[in-house]
Amino acid sequence: MKVAVIGGTGKMGRALAKQLSRNNRVVIGSRDPARARDAAQVIPGVEGADYAGASDGAEAAVFAIPYPALMLAVPLRKALSGKLVVSAVNPMRFKGGFFEPALEEGSAAEELAGLLPESRLATGFNHIPWSILDAEEVVPVDVLVAADSEPTFEAAAELVRSIPNLRPLNAGPLSQARGVEAITPLLLNLARLNVTGSLATKFVSGGARRR
Ligand SMILES: NC(=O)c1ccc[n+]([C@@H]2O[C@H](COP(=O)([O-])OP(=O)(O)OC[C@H]3O[C@@H](n4cnc5c(N)ncnc54)[C@H](OP(=O)(O)O)[C@@H]3O)[C@@H](O)[C@H]2O)c1
């Protein structure tokens, strides 16, 4: 699959590009195409372009930009029409010594869906720290995927599975993205308070399986 990583020059974007490139054709997107090419140069098989160039012809895009930069999706609306768009964006603030969700209501993923109304939106990769993704072998991690339709969930799940050791879990419709995005500030607080180093999620199951 050809995947555009929007924000691919950042910490998360570079790590995502590195892992996704194992089984996908990846194009790193940046506001500055030269910066994108520099970032791409160190990952075999990866290309770099500006955001429009990266989105052109992509079958999927992963957004790894800061929440306040979300509006840069607007010019990509046509290029990403009908495409899978995975939002890893977590709106967060640091207040009173702790990280917390920054939005009073809704979620970044739902806002992105509003900016890209013809795209197929899902959450994904929200709470894998870049440092865990950047390793040669990623430790087993669960990735919560919220999406409004089964085909969109499945497409996002397939992208998640293209990175070895990642397990997609269905988190429900996009209205659940708020809960997904809230896990990241919790993990950051846990890592600091318990001096664990970066934390990601792996859920354990027990008892009878039922729907
Ligand atoms: N860091 C993590 O471990 C992690 C894990 C999961 C999810 N996330 C999410 O991924 C997103 C990016 O986090 P990050 O830590 O990778 O941030 P970062 O290192 O600061 O990178 C963000 C990238 O976004 C691009 N960008 C576009 N518009 C921007 C603007 N107005 N201001 C700043 N950067 C802008 C920049 O690329 P160009 O300048 O080249 O366009 C930059 O390289 C956040 O929403 C975060 O919640 C991060």
The ligand as an SDF file (V2000), in Angstrom:
LIG
                    3D

 48 52  0  0  0  0  0  0  0  0999 V2000
    5.9430   11.5640   19.9740 N   0  0  0  0  0  0  0  0  0  0  0  0
    5.2680   10.4200   20.2040 C   0  0  0  0  0  0  0  0  0  0  0  0
    5.8000    9.4660   20.8210 O   0  0  0  0  0  0  0  0  0  0  0  0
    3.8580   10.2710   19.7020 C   0  0  0  0  0  0  0  0  0  0  0  0
    3.2040    9.0280   19.8250 C   0  0  0  0  0  0  0  0  0  0  0  0
    1.8980    8.8960   19.3480 C   0  0  0  0  0  0  0  0  0  0  0  0
    1.2520    9.9650   18.7590 C   0  0  0  0  0  0  0  0  0  0  0  0
    1.9100   11.1590   18.6590 N   0  0  0  0  0  0  0  0  0  0  0  0
    1.2170   12.2990   18.0460 C   0  0  0  0  0  0  0  0  0  0  0  0
    1.8810   12.6180   16.8360 O   0  0  0  0  0  0  0  0  0  0  0  0
    1.8440   14.0400   16.6340 C   0  0  0  0  0  0  0  0  0  0  0  0
    3.2660   14.5540   16.4160 C   0  0  0  0  0  0  0  0  0  0  0  0
    4.0350   14.3410   17.5780 O   0  0  0  0  0  0  0  0  0  0  0  0
    5.6420   14.3920   17.5290 P   0  0  0  0  0  0  0  0  0  0  0  0
    6.0830   14.1190   18.9000 O   0  0  0  0  0  0  0  0  0  0  0  0
    6.1500   13.5740   16.4130 O   0  0  0  0  0  0  0  0  0  0  0  0
    5.8790   15.9390   17.2010 O   0  0  0  0  0  0  0  0  0  0  0  0
    7.1210   16.6170   16.4600 P   0  0  0  0  0  0  0  0  0  0  0  0
    8.3540   15.8180   16.6540 O   0  0  0  0  0  0  0  0  0  0  0  0
    7.1050   18.0430   16.8880 O   0  0  0  0  0  0  0  0  0  0  0  0
    6.7490   16.5340   14.9050 O   0  0  0  0  0  0  0  0  0  0  0  0
    5.6190   17.1100   14.3920 C   0  0  0  0  0  0  0  0  0  0  0  0
    5.7800   17.2740   12.8810 C   0  0  0  0  0  0  0  0  0  0  0  0
    4.5700   17.9040   12.4110 O   0  0  0  0  0  0  0  0  0  0  0  0
    4.8980   18.7830   11.3650 C   0  0  0  0  0  0  0  0  0  0  0  0
    4.1450   20.0420   11.5090 N   0  0  0  0  0  0  0  0  0  0  0  0
    3.2140   20.4880   10.6430 C   0  0  0  0  0  0  0  0  0  0  0  0
    2.6900   21.6370   11.0580 N   0  0  0  0  0  0  0  0  0  0  0  0
    3.3190   21.9590   12.2070 C   0  0  0  0  0  0  0  0  0  0  0  0
    3.2170   23.0560   13.0900 C   0  0  0  0  0  0  0  0  0  0  0  0
    2.3440   24.0710   12.8870 N   0  0  0  0  0  0  0  0  0  0  0  0
    4.0070   23.0770   14.1690 N   0  0  0  0  0  0  0  0  0  0  0  0
    4.8740   22.0670   14.3930 C   0  0  0  0  0  0  0  0  0  0  0  0
    5.0110   20.9960   13.5850 N   0  0  0  0  0  0  0  0  0  0  0  0
    4.2400   20.9450   12.5010 C   0  0  0  0  0  0  0  0  0  0  0  0
    6.3850   19.0550   11.4180 C   0  0  0  0  0  0  0  0  0  0  0  0
    6.8810   18.6550   10.1700 O   0  0  0  0  0  0  0  0  0  0  0  0
    7.2590   19.7140    9.0190 P   0  0  0  0  0  0  0  0  0  0  0  0
    7.7100   20.9810    9.7010 O   0  0  0  0  0  0  0  0  0  0  0  0
    8.3660   19.0160    8.3160 O   0  0  0  0  0  0  0  0  0  0  0  0
    6.0090   19.8930    8.2040 O   0  0  0  0  0  0  0  0  0  0  0  0
    6.9470   18.1690   12.4970 C   0  0  0  0  0  0  0  0  0  0  0  0
    8.0380   17.3970   12.0480 O   0  0  0  0  0  0  0  0  0  0  0  0
    1.1450   14.6510   17.8460 C   0  0  0  0  0  0  0  0  0  0  0  0
   -0.2150   14.8900   17.5540 O   0  0  0  0  0  0  0  0  0  0  0  0
    1.2690   13.5510   18.9090 C   0  0  0  0  0  0  0  0  0  0  0  0
    0.2120   13.5700   19.8350 O   0  0  0  0  0  0  0  0  0  0  0  0
    3.2010   11.3400   19.1060 C   0  0  0  0  0  0  0  0  0  0  0  0
  1  2  1  0
  2  3  2  0
  2  4  1  0
  4  5  1  0
  4 48  2  0
  5  6  2  0
  6  7  1  0
  7  8  2  0
  8  9  1  0
  8 48  1  0
  9 10  1  0
  9 46  1  0
 10 11  1  0
 11 12  1  0
 11 44  1  0
 12 13  1  0
 13 14  1  0
 14 15  2  0
 14 16  1  0
 14 17  1  0
 17 18  1  0
 18 19  2  0
 18 20  1  0
 18 21  1  0
 21 22  1  0
 22 23  1  0
 23 24  1  0
 23 42  1  0
 24 25  1  0
 25 26  1  0
 25 36  1  0
 26 27  1  0
 26 35  1  0
 27 28  2  0
 28 29  1  0
 29 30  1  0
 29 35  2  0
 30 31  1  0
 30 32  2  0
 32 33  1  0
 33 34  2  0
 34 35  1  0
 36 37  1  0
 36 42  1  0
 37 38  1  0
 38 39  2  0
 38 40  1  0
 38 41  1  0
 42 43  1  0
 44 45  1  0
 44 46  1  0
 46 47  1  0
M  CHG  2   8   1  16  -1
M  END
$$$$
